[in-house]
């Protein structure tokens, strides 16, 4: 994913390949840092509002149990407690922060792996075809995921959900 961006930077800005690779990796690193910052801020916001969310969860569980009993279902003890839900959410936030810190290490490794100039592919060769297909797959996958994330984030934002951007 970074190599085509570096090639574009090299062609557009007319800079040497190592500098173009550095700029492309710096851009990718900036995106990861922005996402990590967003997740970190959202985790802090969630932790600060945990009591409010726990109260709302208790209220919703009470409504669900009342509705279920009106329908003839016995849900006594079927739900999770607010403390359990808060614990699950905190573990999830810690895991997400761990992923972003590991991603930074991966970017550093990528810098060293991608320093060299790629060997030219033989036109019409097997390697060129595989590389082209993998590149197309990655571009489509990133584009689809980005579009889905933006749409989900916007919908959740307009619905009024807290931390909509993070979920998107």
N, C-alpha and C positions, 0 to 999 in steps of 0.2 A: 504494500500500500504506500510506503514511503518512497520507494524508488521512482515511480512515475511522477510524484510531486517534485522530487529532486531534479528529474530530467526537465520538467516544466520550468522550474526555477532557473536551471542552467541555461535553457534556451531563451527564456524571457528576459532575464537580467544579464545574460551573457557573462556569467561568472564561471570559474573553474569548478569541476565536478566535486572536489572535496568541500568547497565552500557551499555549493548548492545542497549537498547532502547534509551538511551541518545546519543550514537554514531550514531544510525540510524537517529534520529531526527536532530542531528547536520549536518549530511550529507544532509538531505532534506532541512534544513535551509540554508546550503551553496549553494545548487542549486538555491533556491529562491533568495538569495542575489545576486548570479551571474546573474540570469535572470533580477532582478530588476536593477542591475548596467548596464546591457546591454541596457535595455529600457531607463534608465535615460540618459545614454551617447548618445543614438540615438535621444532622444528628444532634448538634447542640440545641437547635430549636426544639426538636422532638423531646430531648431530655428535659429541657426547661418547662415544657408543657405536658410532661408525662402524667401529672396528677389530673389535669383537665381531661386528657384523653382517657385515662382510667375511669374517671367518673362518667364520661360519655359512653364508654364501653359497658359499664355496669347498667346504665340506663337502657341502652339498646338491647342488652341481654335480657333485662326485665321485660321489655316490650315483646321480645321474641318468645319468651317463656309464656307470657300472658296470651299471646296470639295462638301459640301451639296448644296450650291447655284449652282454649276456647274451641279449637278444632278437634279436640279429643286426644291429643298427644301428651305424654308425660315426659317433660324435659328436665325434671328436677335433677340437678347435678350434672347435666350434659354439657354445659358450657365451660369456658375457661375463666379463671379469675382475672381480675384486672392486674394483679401482681404478676401472674404468669404471662399475660400479654405484654406487659412492660418489659419483662425479662427477655421474651422472644425478640421484641423489637430492638432492645439494646444489643443483644448478641448479633442480630442481623446488621446493625449499624457498624459494630466493631469489625465484622467480617468484611463489609464493603470498604471500610477504611484500610484494612489489610490488603485487599486487592489493589487499591490505588497505590499503596506504598510499594508493593511488588512490581507494579507496572513501571514505576520510575526506574527500578533496577533493570528491567527488561529494556527500557529505552537506552540506558547506558550501554548495555551489551549490544544493542542494535547499532549504536554509533560505531563500535569497533568492527562489527561484522560487515557493515555497509560502506566502510571507508574506501575500499578498493573500487576501481571502475569495473563495471560488469563486462564479462567477456561477450563480444558480439555474437549474436545468434545467426546461424546460417539461414538465409531466406528459404522458406518452404520446408525447413527441417522439422523433425519431431520435437526437438527441444523448444523451438520457437512456437509451435502449435500448443504445446502443454503450457508454456509460460503465458501465452495469450489467453488461453482458456481460464487459467487460474486467476490472472489479473482481472478478466471480465467478471468472474464469479465474485471476487473480493469487492470490486466496485459496485456490483449489483447488491451484494449483501450489505455493505456499508450504507449505500443509498437507501435501501429498503428499511434498514434499522433506524437510520436517521429520520426518515419520513415518518415512520411509525411512532418514534419517540416524541417528535415535535407535535404530531397530531394528538397523541394521548395527553401530553403536557398541556396543550392548549384547551382541550376538552375539559380536563380536570380543573384547570385554572378558571374557566368560565362557569363551571359547576360550583366553584368556591371551595374546593378541597385544599386544606393546608398542605404545604410541601408538594404542590402539583408539579412544579418544575423537576423536582427530584424524582418523582414517580415517572414522569415522562422520559 
